[in-house]
Amino acid sequence: MQDRVRLTIDDGVAHVRLNRPDKMNALDPAMFEALIEAGAGLRERRNVRAVVLSGEGRAFCAGLDLERLLATANGDPLLPPIDLTRRSHGIANHAQHLVWLWRELPVPVIAAVHGVAFGGGFQLALGADLRYLAPGTRLAVIEAKWGLVPDMSGTQLMRHLAREDVVRELTYTGRAFSAEQALAYGFATEVVDDPLAAALSIAREIAGRSPDAVRAAKRLLNLAATCDAATGLAAETAEQAALLGSRNHVEAIRSNLEHRMPQWSSA
């Protein structure tokens, strides 16, 4: 995994860095596997309370590796020997899982985006809960340029962030747009001079909250994107009932009243 992704964990914050700077962190089969391996490992770690996604070098992620695109024109599979028609990860295929796994990770994920986020790289950023962009960043739903469609969960994620006509225009044209436009469209949380510093700062703030409450909140917000109101309201009640009187709920109250740092339980 270290050849493509660097992973560090500090005080409950995991930092996942795409590490192919000579190729602007383009997604080749090895990068796919490394990111999926990193996400699978983080899912099992109760000591992780927030995750930051970033890219080494000049860019967050330039999208699918050009060599793989050229190979598909010759009839080769996109990700040999993967069969993309198979639902290999629940509702997702292998390529979709690369993005969807961050949305399904039990803790919040924050993307720090700079340089470019094209195609699969843009979709990877969409899989995060929050996105901080550097000024000058260029983004694109670029698949139309290559005669393809966004197929890494992008259509399911974009529709909850931007107006439908904006999503359609960007998808049909494949045109690049700026960080400031991304903010106006709804794809960016904030445009900041140092997105990595901002992402790490908000991750540390999240890590300081009750891990039980944060995980419950993510479950509720993920569910809210797909369920009806009755289901969502019932889920709110169930999550709150489980939190009330729990060890970390009591610790949240006591630490606030005693003006001290909380000591969370990861059990």
N, C-alpha and C positions, 0 to 999 in steps of 0.2 A: 504493500500500500504506500510506503514511503516514496516510491518512485513517482507517484502521481498525486498523492495527497499527504499533507502533514497534519497531524492531530496532536493538540496539546490540551490539557485540562488543568485549570487553576481556579481554586475556590468555587467550584460548582459550575464554572463556565468552560465549555468545550469550544475550541477554536479549530475549525476545519478549513485548511488552506489548499486550494487547488494549486498544484506544484508542477506545472509544465510551462514555465514562463517563456521559453524559447518559441512556443507555439501559441502564445496568448491563451494558454490553458484550454486549448481546443479539446473536444471530447472524442477520444479514441476508445477502442474497447478496453484498454487498460485503465483509462480514467473512469469509465463506467463502473468497472468492477471495484476500483478503489473507493469511489464515492459510496457505492452500495455497501461495501464492507464497513466503511466508517459509520454510516447511518445505522446499520444493523448492530454494530457494537455499542453505539451510544444508546440505543433503545433499551438495552439491558442494564445500563448503569444508573442506579438509583442516586448516586452522588452527583450526577449531572443535572443542573437546574435550568440551563439556557445554553444555546448553541449559536455560534457566529460562523457564517460562511463567508470566505473571502478568496481572492485570487492573488497569487504571487506575480510580480513583474508589472507589465504595462496594462494588464486588463483583468477583468473578472473572469470572463469566459467568452471566447469568440465563436462558440457554437460547435457544431459537428466538424470533426477533422476533415480537411479538404480531400485527403487521400481516400477517406471512406466514401465521400460524396462521389468522387471520380470512379471508384470501384462499383458503385451502384449503377452508374451509367453503362457499365459493361456486364450488367446482370448479376453482379455479386450481391449477397445479402448485406444489409446495413451493418449488422453486428454478428458476424459469423462466430459460432454456429447457431446463434439464437434464432428461434422461430418467433417472430413478432406477432403472428396471428394467435399465439397461445396466451391465455390469461395466466401467466406464471406466478403472479403475486397478488392474489385476491382479485380485485376488479381491474388490475393493471397488467400490462405486458412488461417485459424487461426494461424497455426504454422509458415507459411512463413511470415505472417504479423509481427510476433515478431521481425524479422530481417529486412524485407523490409521497415518497417515504419521508421527506422533510415535513410535509404537511401533516402526516400521520405520526410523526415523532411525538412522544407524550409531553415534551417541553417546548417552549417557544424557540423559534429559529429566526435569527436576524441576519440578513444579507448585507454585506458592505460591498458596494458595486462601484467600480471605477473603470476607466478606459472604454471598453466595449462590453456589451452583453447582447449578443446576437443569437437568434434561433434558439438552439438548445440551452445556451447560456442565459438568455432572457427567461426561458421557461424555468430553469433552475432557480433563478432569483424569485420568480413568482411562487415557487414552492415554500418560500420562507414566510413567516408571519409578518415581518417588518422588513423594509428595504430602505437603506440609506445610500444615497447616490452622490458621487463627487460631481462638481460642476465640470462640464466638458465631456461627461460620459455620453456615449452614443448607444442607442438600443434599437433593436429591430425584430419584428416577427418576420424573419428574413426568408422563410421557407419558400415563398412564392417565387423568389429570384431563381431558385433551383428546381422549380417545377414540382414542389412538394407542399404539404400542409403541416402546420404545427401538430406534432403527434406525441409530445412528451408531457401530456396533461395540460398543455397551454390553453386549449379551448375551454376547458372546465374551470381554469383558474382566472383567466382574463375576464370572463363574463361577470364575476363577482366584484371586480375592481373598477372597470371602466364602462362607459355607455356602450350599448350594443353597436351603434353606428361607428364609434371610434374603433372598437375591436375589429369590425368588418373592414373598415378602410385600411387599417394597418396590416391586416392579414391578407387582403386582396392585393395590395400594392407591394408589400415587403419593404417599404421605405424606412430609412433610419430616422430616429427622432431623438431629441435632446433630453438631458436630465430634467430640465425645467418643464419641457412638454410632458415627460413621464409623470411629474408631480401634478400637473394640471389634469392629466387624464385619469389619475388615480392609481398609477402603478408604483409610485414612490411614496414612502412615508415622509421623507424630508431630503432636501438637497443640502449637503454640508461640505465644508472644505476638506474634512478628514473623516470619510465615512467609516473607516475601520475603528478609529477612536470613538466615534459616536455609537457604533454597534457594540463595541466592548463595554462602553459605559452603561448603555441601557441593559445589556445582558447582566452586568454585575448588579444593577438595581433590581432586576427581576429575580436574580439568584438570592437576593436578600429577603424576598418575600416567602411566605409559607409554600414549600414545594407542593404540598397537597392541594392548596387552593389554586396555585398556578396551573397544575396539571388538570384539575377539574374545570377551570376556566377554559383551557384549550379544548378539552373534550366538548364543552358546551358550544363554543364558538364554531368548531368544526361541524358539529351537528346542525347548528342553526343555518348553515349554508344549504342544507339539503332537506330539512324536515318541515312539517307543518307546525303551526303555532301551538297546537295542543300537545304535540310530542315534545316540542322545545320547552314549554312551561313545565311539563311533568319531569323532564330531565333536570331542569333547574332545581326543582324541589328535591329530587333524589340526591343530587350532588350536595346541596346545602345540608340535608339531613345527615349525610355521611360525615360532613365536616364539623358540624356543631358538637362541641364537647370533645373532639378528638385531641390527641396530644399536641399537635401543631397549632390547632385553634387556640387551645389554652395558653400555649407558649407565645403566640402572637399577642394575646391580650396582656399577659404578664410582662412581656418585654417592653411593650409600649408604656404600660403604667409605671414600670420601674426604670424607664429611660436607659435601657441597655440593649446591646446587640442580642438578637434572638439566637437560641441554640436549637436548630431544627433537627427533628428526627427523620432519618431516611428509611426507616423500617417500613 
